[in-house]
Amino acid sequence: MLGEIDIPVVIVGGGGCGLTLSSFLSNYGIEHVLVEKHTGTSVLPKAHYLNQRTMEILRGHNMVDEILQKTCPSRNMSQVAWQTSLGGSGALDRQVIHKFECFGGNDGTEYSESYKRDAPLRSGNLPLFRLEPILKRLAEKRNPDKILFGHQMLDFTDDGETVRVDIMDPAGKTITYRCQYMIGADGGRTVGPRLGIEMRGPRNITDMVSVHFSADLSEYWDDRYFACHFINGECGTVFESGAIVPMGPNWGRHSEEWVFHFGFAMDDEARHDESALIPRIRELLKIPDLEINAHKVSHWAIERVLADSYRKGRVFLAGDAGNRRPPTTGLGLNTAIEDALNLAWKLSLVLTGKTSDAILDTYETERRPVGEINCDWGLFTFSNSAVINTVMGLVPGQKENNRQQFNALFEDSHKGRSFRAQVARIIDSQAIEFCAHGIELGFEYNNGLLIPDGSIPTKQDPLGLQYFPNTEPGRRLPHAWIQKQGQVVSTHDLVENKLAFGLITDHEGLAWVSAAERISKRCGIPVLVAQIGPQCQYRDYEDHWERLKGFQRGGAILVRPDNMVAWRSVHKSRSDGKELDDAMHMLLRNAYEINGDIPRPNL
């Protein structure tokens, strides 16, 4: 035993969730330690899709530069295809069954313009084994000597005042940390079960087998493809066949590494025969002499589970420790990074004495419903792939039937053309997985650290495809480019990397500006101001903000450190900005008592 070490926060788990949480806390000036039992970062080619919300979060915390250098360019992830094979010379080989644009598609289309317009960055594609080393370096640089890989959490005890966490270092010695809060970002392996928190929902739906390998497919691959699913008469259904995704480090046809995903029934003994996988890849691709260098074969069970609580006492769960879902739509790591940011700034306000720990209750109030929606969406989009089998008339294991179906599909006749058109129409329904713009940016908090303004909720797309930006409390602040002294920045940059709130108004909102100054002085919580308009320090660079702001002349919105809208006044202040004082008191009720002598407002 090396004795006890006092530290405000202990993070258990050094994956994408824990490492980003560490960087966020460092940015906010919160001392902490991260412990991870493995000696290195992930070796798996998973969690590769980084959606626009994640990219803008990382951008806002100065964590995106190296990712942008290494991520897949938008053009090389602009289409997703269903195809019979990459090689082969038969009549049904190299046939594209259907394809459609994904993640914003190619530049110049209206579809692409919506993705470019709605966020400061496009989506990225960088597998975990390339991403986590970047996140680890960032965390280590910001928190030297306290990112402890090869350290295993043995046990913890929450006595109501502190959490004692026993850690074993690589030499086998035990270190005890005494912290105010602990976060389980361990994928649900240890912390949640020890708290007695249950993960509820269906498990063991399908066994997915992923093969990470190197091969030269430059002769066959379409530079635009993000992924290609293979279905042919010899290999059968979507699950009997599989899907391939490039893994870099170069992209498009020149990608050196790939991952191939197969689906097996949980009672199919063939899933354990890893020696059959490489021959199967060659068979599916119809490239029998393809040189393949396999790096890693991994198994993972499809499940849709949600923790019945995200907090117990002074211990929180984040990321996969709180929810796990099928990987379709890529909501795993993206949800985890949103969890990390939500928890980081709230913990930081509490630990810097700006407010009481009552606000920490809003972490679960806000993030668990989003976790549930994302779990359901992942299962929904995963299950929808079976519809493609149905419309094609494919039956697992029935090769003769499936060959006949494919012959009919590509028949040069009215019947064949109608069959292909119907199959294409059904495949288009899988846009809910690859074009989920509304799911990625349009999530909302209905309860939590926000004040509803009574407005009629803006419409949302039930298919999750369209995103409708607005400034209702509980929604993500819309991105718009604004200009100050010749520099073009995003509306998201107002609270960039700061433990601060942001106030956005116009040239008639002077009462709000004065109120923000009062609050900053009395509460010790900065309220940063941006007046946007023709007569203000910020100009609406593309006339986009004027359409999005959601308030009349002289109105205002209050933005949280995570760029979510906390409060809005559609109208000009009627009492010298006191409405903003009242709003801050309601949001951070104890901040006034802790940091300033302001009478409690009549709410």
C-alpha positions in Angstrom: 0.0 0.0 0.0 1.4 3.3 -1.1 -0.9 5.5 1.0 -3.9 7.6 0.0 -3.9 10.4 -2.5 -6.5 13.1 -2.5 -7.8 14.2 -5.9 -11.1 15.6 -7.1 -12.0 13.1 -9.8 -11.0 9.5 -10.7 -11.9 8.3 -14.2 -12.0 4.5 -14.6 -11.5 3.5 -18.3 -9.1 4.8 -20.9 -11.1 4.3 -24.1 -12.6 7.1 -26.2 -15.0 8.2 -23.5 -12.6 8.4 -20.7 -9.8 10.0 -22.7 -12.1 12.8 -24.0 -13.6 13.3 -20.6 -10.0 13.7 -19.2 -9.2 16.4 -21.9 -12.4 18.2 -21.1 -11.7 18.3 -17.4 -8.1 19.5 -18.0 -9.4 22.3 -20.2 -11.7 23.4 -17.3 -8.8 23.2 -14.9 -10.0 20.2 -12.9 -7.4 17.9 -11.3 -8.0 14.3 -11.9 -6.5 10.9 -12.6 -7.5 8.3 -15.3 -6.8 4.6 -14.8 -7.0 2.0 -17.5 -6.2 -1.7 -16.9 -4.8 -2.2 -20.4 -1.3 -1.1 -21.2 -2.2 0.4 -24.5 -5.1 1.8 -26.6 -7.5 -0.3 -28.6 -6.4 -2.5 -31.4 -9.9 -2.9 -32.8 -11.2 -1.3 -36.1 -14.5 -0.2 -34.6 -16.1 3.1 -33.6 -14.7 4.6 -36.8 -17.6 7.0 -37.7 -17.3 10.4 -36.0 -20.5 12.4 -36.6 -20.8 16.1 -37.0 -21.7 16.7 -33.3 -18.6 14.8 -32.2 -16.4 16.7 -34.6 -17.7 20.1 -33.5 -17.3 19.1 -29.8 -13.6 18.1 -30.4 -13.1 21.3 -32.5 -14.4 23.4 -29.6 -11.9 21.8 -27.3 -8.9 22.1 -29.6 -8.7 18.3 -30.1 -9.5 18.0 -33.8 -6.4 19.0 -35.8 -4.6 15.7 -36.0 -8.0 13.9 -36.6 -8.6 16.2 -39.6 -5.2 15.3 -40.9 -5.9 11.6 -40.7 -9.6 11.1 -41.2 -11.2 9.9 -44.4 -12.0 12.8 -46.8 -15.7 13.4 -47.4 -15.5 12.4 -51.0 -14.2 8.9 -50.0 -17.2 8.3 -47.7 -19.9 9.8 -49.8 -21.7 6.7 -51.0 -22.8 3.3 -49.6 -23.4 0.4 -51.9 -25.0 -3.0 -52.1 -23.2 -5.1 -54.7 -22.8 -8.7 -55.9 -19.0 -8.8 -55.8 -15.9 -6.7 -56.5 -14.3 -9.2 -58.8 -15.3 -12.1 -61.0 -16.3 -12.3 -64.7 -19.7 -14.0 -64.5 -22.9 -12.5 -65.7 -23.9 -11.6 -62.1 -20.5 -10.5 -60.9 -19.5 -6.8 -60.2 -23.2 -5.8 -60.4 -24.3 -2.8 -58.3 -27.7 -3.7 -56.9 -28.1 -0.2 -55.6 -26.2 2.7 -54.0 -27.0 6.0 -52.5 -25.3 9.1 -51.1 -24.4 9.1 -47.4 -23.2 11.5 -44.8 -23.8 14.5 -47.0 -22.7 12.9 -50.3 -20.6 14.7 -52.8 -20.1 18.5 -52.8 -22.4 20.6 -54.8 -25.7 18.8 -54.1 -28.4 20.2 -51.9 -28.0 17.2 -49.7 -24.3 18.0 -49.2 -25.1 21.7 -48.7 -27.3 20.9 -45.7 -24.4 19.0 -44.0 -22.0 21.9 -44.8 -24.5 24.5 -43.6 -25.5 22.9 -40.3 -22.2 22.4 -38.6 -18.7 23.8 -38.8 -17.2 20.4 -39.8 -18.3 17.4 -41.8 -18.3 13.9 -40.4 -15.1 12.0 -40.0 -14.1 8.3 -40.4 -11.1 7.1 -38.3 -11.0 3.7 -36.7 -10.5 3.4 -33.0 -7.0 2.0 -33.2 -6.0 5.2 -35.0 -8.1 7.6 -33.0 -7.4 6.5 -29.4 -3.7 7.1 -29.6 -4.5 10.7 -30.6 -6.9 11.1 -27.8 -4.4 9.6 -25.4 -1.6 12.0 -26.4 -3.9 14.9 -26.0 -5.0 13.7 -22.5 -1.4 13.1 -21.4 -0.3 16.5 -22.7 -3.0 18.2 -20.7 -2.7 16.1 -17.6 0.9 14.9 -17.4 1.7 11.8 -15.3 -2.0 11.2 -14.5 -3.1 9.1 -17.5 -2.3 5.8 -16.0 -2.5 2.8 -18.4 -1.6 -0.6 -17.0 -3.4 0.3 -13.7 -6.4 -1.7 -12.6 -9.2 -0.6 -10.4 -9.6 -3.2 -7.7 -12.4 -1.8 -5.6 -14.1 1.4 -4.5 -16.2 2.6 -1.6 -18.5 5.6 -1.6 -19.1 6.8 2.0 -21.3 9.7 1.0 -18.6 12.3 1.4 -15.8 10.9 -0.7 -15.1 7.8 -2.9 -12.1 5.7 -2.0 -10.7 3.9 -5.1 -8.1 1.2 -4.8 -5.8 0.9 -7.8 -3.1 -1.7 -8.6 -0.2 -0.4 -10.5 1.9 -2.4 -13.0 4.3 -3.5 -10.2 1.4 -5.0 -8.2 1.3 -2.3 -5.6 -1.9 -0.8 -4.4 -2.7 2.9 -4.5 -5.8 4.4 -2.9 -7.2 7.6 -4.3 -9.7 9.6 -2.3 -11.9 11.6 -4.6 -15.0 13.6 -4.6 -16.4 11.9 -7.7 -15.7 8.9 -9.8 -16.7 8.2 -13.3 -17.1 4.7 -14.8 -16.1 4.9 -18.4 -15.1 1.3 -18.6 -17.7 0.0 -21.0 -19.9 -1.4 -18.2 -17.4 -4.1 -17.2 -16.8 -3.3 -13.5 -18.2 0.0 -12.1 -21.9 -0.4 -13.0 -22.1 -4.1 -11.8 -20.4 -3.2 -8.5 -23.0 -0.5 -8.0 -25.8 -2.9 -8.6 -26.9 -1.0 -11.7 -28.6 -3.3 -14.2 -28.4 -3.1 -18.0 -31.9 -3.8 -19.3 -32.8 -4.9 -22.8 -32.3 -7.7 -25.3 -28.9 -9.3 -25.5 -27.2 -11.8 -27.8 -29.3 -10.8 -30.8 -26.6 -11.7 -33.4 -22.9 -12.6 -33.2 -20.9 -10.2 -35.3 -17.4 -11.3 -36.5 -15.1 -8.6 -37.7 -11.9 -9.4 -39.7 -9.3 -6.6 -39.8 -6.9 -7.2 -42.7 -4.6 -5.7 -45.2 -5.1 -6.2 -48.9 -4.7 -4.3 -52.2 -8.2 -3.7 -53.6 -7.2 -0.6 -55.7 -8.2 -2.4 -58.9 -11.8 -2.9 -57.6 -12.8 -0.3 -55.1 -14.9 2.8 -55.9 -13.2 5.8 -54.4 -16.6 7.2 -53.2 -17.6 4.2 -51.1 -17.8 4.4 -47.3 -19.0 0.8 -47.2 -20.0 -1.9 -49.5 -22.5 -4.8 -48.7 -22.2 -8.0 -50.6 -25.2 -10.1 -51.6 -25.1 -12.7 -54.3 -26.7 -15.9 -55.4 -23.9 -18.1 -54.1 -23.5 -16.6 -50.7 -27.1 -15.7 -49.8 -28.5 -13.1 -47.5 -26.9 -9.9 -46.1 -25.7 -11.7 -42.9 -24.5 -14.8 -44.9 -22.5 -12.4 -47.0 -21.1 -9.4 -45.2 -19.9 -5.8 -45.5 -16.5 -4.2 -46.0 -15.3 -0.8 -44.8 -11.9 0.8 -45.6 -9.7 1.6 -42.5 -6.9 3.7 -44.0 -4.4 5.1 -43.4 -4.8 6.2 -47.0 -8.4 6.3 -48.2 -10.5 5.4 -51.2 -9.1 2.8 -53.5 -5.7 3.2 -52.0 -6.7 2.2 -48.5 -4.3 -0.5 -47.2 -6.4 -1.8 -44.4 -10.0 -3.0 -44.3 -12.6 -4.5 -42.0 -15.1 -7.2 -43.1 -18.2 -7.7 -40.9 -20.1 -11.0 -40.9 -23.3 -11.9 -39.0 -24.0 -15.3 -37.4 -26.9 -16.7 -35.5 -25.9 -17.2 -31.9 -26.4 -20.9 -32.2 -24.3 -21.2 -35.4 -21.2 -23.2 -34.6 -19.6 -22.0 -37.8 -19.0 -18.6 -36.1 -16.1 -20.2 -34.2 -14.2 -21.4 -37.3 -11.9 -18.5 -37.9 -9.9 -20.4 -40.4 -12.9 -20.2 -42.8 -13.1 -16.4 -42.7 -10.3 -15.5 -45.1 -11.5 -18.0 -47.8 -15.0 -16.7 -47.3 -13.8 -13.1 -47.9 -12.2 -14.2 -51.2 -15.3 -16.0 -52.2 -17.6 -13.1 -51.4 -15.3 -10.6 -53.3 -14.9 -13.1 -56.1 -11.1 -12.5 -56.0 -9.8 -16.0 -55.4 -6.1 -15.1 -55.4 -6.4 -11.9 -53.3 -3.4 -11.7 -50.9 -4.8 -11.0 -47.4 -2.8 -10.3 -44.3 -5.2 -10.8 -41.3 -4.5 -8.6 -38.3 -7.3 -9.3 -35.9 -10.5 -11.3 -35.7 -13.0 -10.1 -33.1 -16.4 -11.3 -32.0 -19.1 -9.1 -30.5 -22.7 -9.8 -29.7 -25.4 -7.4 -30.9 -27.4 -6.1 -27.9 -29.6 -3.1 -27.0 -29.2 -2.4 -23.3 -29.7 0.7 -21.1 -28.5 1.2 -17.5 -31.4 1.7 -15.1 -29.4 4.6 -13.6 -26.5 6.7 -14.7 -25.6 7.7 -11.2 -25.4 6.2 -7.7 -24.1 8.5 -5.0 -20.8 10.1 -6.1 -20.3 7.6 -8.9 -21.4 8.2 -12.5 -21.5 6.0 -15.6 -20.6 7.4 -19.1 -20.5 6.0 -22.6 -21.0 2.3 -23.1 -21.2 1.8 -19.3 -24.6 3.4 -19.6 -25.9 2.2 -22.9 -24.9 -0.2 -25.7 -26.6 -0.7 -29.0 -26.0 -2.1 -32.5 -23.3 -0.2 -34.3 -25.6 0.9 -37.2 -25.7 4.7 -37.4 -22.4 4.8 -35.4 -24.0 6.1 -32.2 -21.6 4.4 -29.7 -18.5 6.6 -29.4 -20.4 9.6 -30.5 -22.9 9.2 -27.7 -20.1 8.6 -25.2 -18.3 11.8 -26.2 -21.6 13.8 -25.7 -21.9 12.1 -22.2 -18.3 13.1 -21.4 -18.9 16.8 -22.3 -22.2 17.0 -20.4 -20.7 15.6 -17.2 -17.4 17.4 -17.5 -18.6 21.0 -17.4 -21.2 20.3 -14.7 -18.6 18.6 -12.5 -16.3 21.5 -13.1 -18.8 24.1 -12.0 -19.3 22.2 -8.8 -15.6 21.5 -8.1 -14.7 25.1 -8.7 -17.3 26.2 -6.1 -19.5 28.0 -8.7 -22.6 26.1 -7.7 -23.8 23.1 -5.6 -23.8 19.5 -6.7 -27.5 19.6 -7.2 -26.9 20.3 -10.9 -25.2 16.9 -11.2 -28.7 15.3 -11.1 -29.4 16.8 -14.5 -26.7 14.6 -16.1 -28.9 11.6 -15.9 -32.0 13.6 -16.6 -30.5 14.8 -19.9 -28.3 12.0 -21.1 -30.2 8.8 -20.2 -33.2 9.7 -22.4 -30.8 10.4 -25.3 -29.0 7.1 -24.6 -32.4 5.3 -24.7 -33.3 7.0 -28.0 -29.9 6.0 -29.5 -30.2 2.5 -28.3 -33.6 2.2 -29.9 -32.4 3.8 -33.1 -29.4 1.5 -33.3 -31.7 -1.6 -33.0 -34.2 -0.1 -35.4 -31.6 0.5 -38.2 -30.0 -2.8 -37.6 -33.3 -4.7 -37.8 -34.2 -2.8 -41.0 -31.5 -4.5 -43.0 -33.6 -7.7 -42.8 -36.2 -6.0 -44.9 -33.7 -6.0 -47.8 -33.5 -9.8 -47.6 -37.2 -10.0 -47.6 -37.8 -7.9 -50.7 -35.1 -9.8 -52.6 -36.7 -13.1 -51.6 -33.5 -14.5 -50.0 -33.7 -17.4 -47.6 -30.7 -18.3 -45.3 -29.1 -21.5 -46.5 -31.2 -21.9 -49.6 -28.6 -21.4 -52.3 -30.7 -22.7 -55.2 -33.6 -20.4 -54.3 -31.2 -17.5 -53.9 -29.5 -18.1 -57.3 -32.9 -18.1 -58.9 -33.8 -14.8 -57.2 -30.6 -13.1 -58.4 -31.2 -14.4 -61.9 -34.6 -12.8 -61.8 -33.3 -9.6 -60.3 -30.9 -9.0 -63.2 -33.1 -10.3 -65.9 -33.3 -7.9 -68.9 -37.1 -7.7 -68.9 -39.9 -5.6 -67.6 -40.2 -8.0 -64.6 -36.4 -7.6 -63.9 -36.5 -3.9 -64.1 -39.5 -3.7 -61.8 -37.8 -6.1 -59.4 -34.6 -4.0 -59.3 -36.6 -0.8 -58.9 -38.5 -2.2 -55.9 -35.2 -3.6 -54.3 -33.6 -0.1 -54.8 -36.6 1.5 -53.1 -36.3 -0.7 -50.1 -32.5 -0.3 -49.9 -33.1 3.4 -49.9 -34.9 2.9 -46.6 -31.6 2.1 -45.0 -30.8 5.8 -45.3 -32.0 5.9 -41.6 -28.5 4.4 -40.9 -26.3 6.3 -43.3 -28.0 9.7 -43.6 -29.3 10.2 -40.0 -28.6 14.0 -40.0 -31.6 14.7 -37.7 -30.6 12.0 -35.2 -27.0 13.3 -35.0 -27.7 17.0 -34.6 -31.4 17.2 -33.7 -31.4 15.5 -30.3 -33.0 17.5 -27.4 -33.2 17.7 -23.7 -36.8 18.1 -22.5 -35.8 18.2 -18.8 -32.6 19.2 -17.0 -30.5 22.4 -16.9 -32.8 24.4 -19.1 -35.9 26.7 -18.8 -38.6 25.9 -21.4 -40.0 29.1 -22.9 -43.5 27.7 -23.8 -43.0 27.9 -27.5 -44.5 25.4 -29.8 -41.9 22.7 -30.4 -40.2 22.8 -33.8 -41.0 19.9 -36.1 -38.6 16.9 -36.1 -38.3 14.2 -38.8 -39.5 10.9 -37.4 -37.1 9.1 -39.8 -34.2 11.1 -38.4 -33.0 12.2 -41.8 -33.7 15.9 -41.8 -32.3 18.3 -39.2 -34.3 21.4 -38.4 -32.1 23.9 -36.5 -33.7 26.2 -33.9 -32.9 27.9 -30.6 -35.5 26.4 -28.4 -34.2 25.7 -24.8 -32.9 22.1 -24.7 -31.7 22.1 -28.3 -28.2 22.4 -29.8 -27.2 26.0 -30.6 -27.5 26.3 -34.4 -24.2 26.8 -36.2 -23.8 29.9 -38.3 -20.7 31.7 -39.5 -20.3 35.1 -38.1 -17.5 37.7 -38.6 -15.7 39.9 -36.1 -12.9 42.3 -37.2 -12.4 40.3 -40.4 -12.2 36.9 -38.7 -14.9 34.4 -39.5 -15.9 32.1 -36.6 -18.8 29.9 -35.7 -21.6 30.8 -33.3 -20.2 27.7 -31.4 -16.9 29.5 -30.8 -18.5 31.9 -28.3 -18.0 29.4 -25.4 -15.2 27.5 -27.1 -13.1 25.6 -24.5 -14.4 27.8 -21.7 -16.3 27.1 -18.5 -18.7 29.8 -19.3 -22.2 30.6 -20.5 -22.8 32.6 -23.7 -25.4 35.2 -24.3 -26.4 36.0 -27.9 -28.4 39.1 -28.7 -28.4 42.0 -31.2 -27.9 45.7 -31.1 -31.1 46.3 -29.2 -30.2 43.9 -26.4 -28.2 46.3 -24.3 -30.2 45.4 -21.2 -29.1 41.7 -21.6 -25.5 42.8 -22.0 -25.6 44.7 -18.7 -27.3 41.8 -17.0 -24.6 39.4 -18.2 -21.9 41.7 -16.8 -23.7 41.7 -13.4 -24.0 38.0 -13.3 -20.4 37.4 -14.2 -19.2 39.6 -11.4 -21.6 38.4 -8.7 -21.7 34.7 -9.5 -18.1 34.2 -10.7 -19.5 32.4 -13.7 -18.5 34.2 -16.9 -21.4 35.0 -19.3 -19.7 35.9 -22.6 -21.7 38.2 -24.9 -22.0 38.2 -28.7 -24.2 40.9 -30.2 -24.8 39.8 -33.8 -26.2 42.2 -36.4 -25.3 45.1 -38.8 -24.5 47.5 -36.0 -22.8 45.0 -33.7 -19.2 43.7 -33.2 -20.3 40.4 -34.9 -21.8 40.4 -38.4 -23.9 37.6 -39.8 -21.4 36.4 -42.4 -23.8 34.5 -44.7 -27.2 35.9 -43.5 -27.8 32.5 -41.9 -28.0 33.5 -38.3 -30.9 35.9 -38.9 -33.0 33.0 -40.1 -32.1 30.8 -37.2 -31.9 33.0 -34.1 -35.5 32.5 -33.1 -36.0 35.8 -31.3 -37.3 39.3 -32.2 -35.2 42.4 -32.2 -33.8 42.9 -28.7 -34.4 39.3 -27.7 -31.7 36.9 -26.5 -30.6 33.3 -25.9 -28.4 31.9 -23.2 -26.0 29.1 -24.2 -24.4 26.6 -21.9 -20.7 25.5 -22.0 -21.8 22.5 -24.2 -23.4 24.8 -26.8 -26.9 23.7 -25.8 -29.5 26.4 -25.4 -30.5 26.9 -21.7 -32.9 29.9 -21.9 -34.4 32.2 -24.5 -36.3 35.5 -24.4 -38.1 36.0 -27.7 -38.7 39.6 -26.8 -36.7 42.6 -25.6 -36.3 42.8 -21.8 -39.1 44.5 -20.0 -37.2 44.9 -16.7 -33.6 46.0 -17.5 -32.4 42.4 -18.0 -33.6 41.1 -14.7 -35.2 38.1 -16.6 -31.7 36.9 -17.2 -30.8 37.2 -13.5 -33.9 35.1 -12.7 -33.0 32.6 -15.3 -29.5 32.1 -14.0 -30.8 31.7 -10.5 -33.3 29.1 -11.6 -30.6 27.2 -13.6 -27.9 27.4 -11.0 -29.9 28.0 -7.9 -27.1 27.9 -5.4 -24.6 29.9 -7.4 -26.0 33.1 -6.1 -25.9 32.1 -2.5 -22.4 30.7 -2.9 -20.9 33.6 -4.9 -23.0 36.6 -4.4 -25.5 38.4 -2.2 -28.4 38.7 -4.6 -32.0 38.5 -3.3 -33.8 35.4 -4.5 -36.1 36.4 -7.4 -39.8 35.8 -7.5 -40.1 33.0 -10.0 
